[in-house]
Amino acid sequence: MKKFAVLGAVALFAGMNAQEVETVGFNMGDTFITGSVGFSNQTTGDIKNNTFTIAPSVGYFVNSNMAIGARVGFTSSNDKNTVATVETSDKDNTFAVGAFGRYYWMPASRFSVFGELAANYANTKNTLKAGNVSTESKADGFNFAFAPGINYFLSPNFAVEATWGVLNYSSVKPDVDGATATDSFSVGLDLNNIALGLVYKF
């Protein structure tokens, strides 16, 4: 009788594990939310920098391997300095909106690899202030980026992901008459180009 009880418990445990394995990962029709939130503070002598970023994204699997999605973002960066008892500041507020497409290898498993192609539009407002005198300027820009990434499920609904921004093309133009755009192309191959995020699947 005890043997049958032990065998039954083993079978139940194996069934639960099998069910969990089946539900971990992405499948066609799944929706997920991901993104990042960050804050940094840096001080060098009289120069202080505060940066805050929030960038949520939502994606949907249109088939077993491919997901499409949209994202928004806001970044605020403020540099403060004191020159001859006059406090100066250089503040940038950037709003961004974009779309992305991802192709996943082994999406239905706990660990998967993907490639992401994204396009984004951003508007930046810059405020320079010295004492009681301030000036404002604006710029519009867009960029295209390709980044490989990895995804690992911690549970059936939560996963962590990391992307590595390898290729990026951007164009930024000040919002004034007669201004010319600044175009740039970059290849990021160092650890500064790694972005981490938390994924929720529902």
Long-range contacts (C-beta under 8 A, 24 or more apart in sequence): 20-156, 21-110, 23-156, 24-109, 24-110, 24-153, 24-155, 24-156, 25-106, 25-107, 25-108, 25-109, 25-110, 25-112, 25-153, 26-61, 26-67, 26-104, 26-107, 26-108, 26-112, 26-151, 26-201, 27-61, 27-64, 27-107, 27-108, 28-61, 28-62, 28-63, 28-64, 29-60, 29-61, 30-60, 30-61, 30-201, 30-202, 31-58, 31-59, 31-60, 31-61, 31-201, 31-202, 32-58, 32-59, 32-60, 32-67, 32-199, 32-200, 32-201, 32-202, 33-57, 33-58, 33-59, 33-199, 33-200, 33-202, 34-58, 34-59, 34-161, 34-197, 34-198, 34-199, 34-200, 35-71, 35-197, 35-198, 36-195, 36-196, 36-197, 46-81, 46-82, 47-79, 47-80, 47-81, 48-79, 48-80, 48-81, 49-77, 49-78, 49-79, 49-80, 50-76, 50-77, 50-78, 51-75, 51-76, 51-77, 51-78, 52-76, 52-77, 55-96, 57-100, 59-100, 59-102, 61-107, 64-107, 64-108, 65-103, 65-104, 65-105, 65-107, 66-101, 66-102, 66-103, 66-104, 67-101, 67-102, 67-104, 68-99, 68-100, 68-101, 68-102, 69-99, 69-100, 69-101, 69-102, 70-97, 70-98, 70-99, 70-100, 71-96, 71-97, 71-98, 71-99, 71-100, 71-118, 71-120, 72-96, 72-97, 72-98, 73-97, 73-98, 73-120, 73-122, 86-130, 86-131, 87-130, 87-131, 88-128, 88-129, 88-130, 88-131, 89-127, 89-128, 89-129, 90-126, 90-127, 90-128, 90-129, 91-126, 91-127, 91-129, 92-124, 92-125, 92-126, 93-124, 93-125, 93-127, 94-122, 94-123, 94-124, 94-125, 95-122, 95-123, 96-120, 96-121, 96-122, 96-123, 97-121, 97-122, 102-149, 104-151, 110-152, 110-153, 111-150, 111-151, 111-152, 111-153, 112-150, 112-151, 113-148, 113-149, 113-150, 113-151, 114-148, 114-149, 114-150, 114-151, 115-146, 115-147, 115-148, 115-149, 116-145, 116-146, 116-147, 116-148, 116-149, 116-163, 117-144, 117-145, 117-146, 118-144, 118-145, 118-146, 118-147, 119-143, 119-144, 120-145, 124-172, 137-174, 137-175, 137-176, 138-174, 138-175, 139-172, 139-173, 139-174, 139-175, 140-172, 140-173, 140-175, 141-170, 141-171, 141-172, 141-173, 142-170, 142-171, 143-168, 143-169, 143-170, 143-171, 144-168, 144-169, 144-170, 145-169, 147-195, 151-199, 156-201, 157-200, 157-201, 157-202, 158-198, 158-199, 158-200, 158-201, 159-198, 159-199, 159-201, 160-196, 160-197, 160-198, 160-199, 161-196, 161-197, 161-198, 161-199, 162-194, 162-195, 162-196, 162-197, 163-194, 163-195, 163-197, 164-188, 164-193, 164-194, 164-195, 165-193, 165-194, 165-195, 166-193
